């Protein structure tokens, strides 16, 4: 099964608890069902419009847009609920988090966490290769940044390998 409801790395998925993985799987299956239903509904509506001889009118494009927007809204709600769950579920502060050189506060929004971590690494390590190596070795950052870990990883990787 392809997991595309959230953008976690394989390493991040490996660090999730069994309960968290089941929640991710459940959300992914719901998303897949919504996408399948959208395709079926679009096909049904297309056939209905063709049968009634009005497929070439603006009705099809408007109907297609309406159904797609509704489906995307449901998927967004599902995704946000999953991210909220992952953000606050089964989290006990570890010694590593207590000893982290940057603020580890799970009540902060992910964007604020990203800013804190990015600013720390950029201010502390001027050499991009050392910065990238230290970022990779950080035992806290994958869990702490959630979906924003991969984009920051890519930024530091690009800087270190340019």
C-alpha positions, 0 to 999 in steps of 0.5 A, spaced: 500 500 500 502 506 498 501 511 503 500 518 500 495 521 506 501 524 509 509 525 507 513 521 512 519 518 510 520 511 511 525 512 517 519 516 521 514 511 519 519 506 522 519 510 529 511 510 529 508 505 534 503 500 532 497 503 534 500 510 530 501 505 524 494 502 524 491 509 525 495 511 518 493 505 515 486 506 517 486 514 514 490 511 508 484 506 506 479 512 508 482 516 503 483 511 498 475 509 498 474 517 497 478 517 491 475 511 488 468 513 490 470 520 486 472 516 480 465 512 480 461 518 481 464 522 476 463 516 471 456 515 473 454 523 472 458 523 465 454 517 463 447 520 466 449 527 462 451 523 455 444 519 456 440 526 457 444 529 451 447 534 455 454 532 456 457 537 452 454 543 456 458 546 461 454 542 466 459 536 466 465 541 468 461 544 473 459 538 476 466 535 475 469 541 479 464 540 485 465 533 486 472 533 486 472 539 491 468 536 496 472 529 495 479 534 496 475 537 502 474 530 506 481 528 504 484 534 507 479 533 514 482 526 514 489 528 513 489 534 518 485 529 523 491 524 522 496 529 523 493 532 530 493 525 532 500 523 530 502 530 534 499 528 540 499 521 541 503 516 545 508 522 547 512 522 553 518 526 554 525 522 553 531 524 556 534 526 549 528 531 548 530 534 555 537 534 553 536 537 546 540 543 544 533 547 541 526 548 544 522 541 544 515 543 545 510 539 542 504 544 543 508 548 538 505 548 531 509 544 526 511 551 522 514 554 529 518 547 530 521 547 523 523 555 524 526 553 531 530 547 528 532 550 522 535 556 526 538 552 531 542 548 525 544 554 521 546 558 527 550 553 530 553 549 524 556 554 518 559 548 514 553 545 510 556 538 511 557 538 518 550 541 519 547 535 515 551 530 518 549 533 525 542 533 523 542 526 521 544 524 527 539 528 531 535 523 535 529 527 536 528 531 530 524 526 526 519 525 531 519 532 533 518 535 525 513 530 523 512 531 515 516 537 515 522 533 517 523 531 509 523 538 506 528 540 511 532 534 510 532 536 503 534 543 504 540 541 508 542 535 503 542 540 497 546 545 501 551 539 503 552 536 496 552 542 492 
